[in-house]
Amino acid sequence: MTGMKQFNIFLKNDKIRQYDRMALLIILLHLALFSFIAISSSIKGIRIGGFGSIILLTICLAIDYFLQRIKNNEDTPYKMAALFIISMTWLQMGNWWIFGLSSLISLLYQIAKRELLVNVNKERIIYPSILSKKINWADLNTVILKDGLLTINLKNDEFFQQLVDETKTKLDEKEFNDFCRQQLQSAVVLN
């Protein structure tokens, strides 16, 4: 793809704060649950696992708080690390189904927090969904970027419209729209 014209457009993800709050709630609930398990269990290995998890989760939350509040760093990996610790604790305690559930929650959190990047090139548009959606130019009616709003209209009546994160995306709307118009016209000629 060297030398091939392409555009990378970052989309806004307005729900990141909600995802972070849900992750924090899950972590705090597990802190309480592991505290109860560590205190009430008669099995030494489970008590040690519970106390170890409490310590590690507290460290993760403290570092995350410090980086977000003091350093103003929005994208810290410490909530993800805490969710991983929760999963490993359940695995260590032998609770396979809770391990599976907490691993699924961790995976969904990671997917929800990823950067939403649309890649537009001469061959296709790659749109971020749970699995990246590859859209060929022949399958499109229109692609327009106007006033920070990306609109993708497919021939099968699917429609994507989302705000662009203009702090991460630097491109000329006219150049982008001209490129897309040219690709759409080329796709019509080829079919």
Salt bridges, closest charged atoms under 4 A:
ASP20 OD1 - LYS113 NZ 3.04
ASP64 OD2 - LYS79 NZ 2.78
GLU115 OE2 - LYS168 NZ 3.17
GLU123 OE1 - ARG124 NH1 3.56
ASP147 OD2 - LYS146 NZ 3.94
GLU158 OE1 - LYS133 NZ 3.30
GLU175 OE2 - LYS5 NZ 2.38
ASP178 OD2 - LYS174 NZ 2.78
ASP178 OD1 - ARG181 NH1 2.78
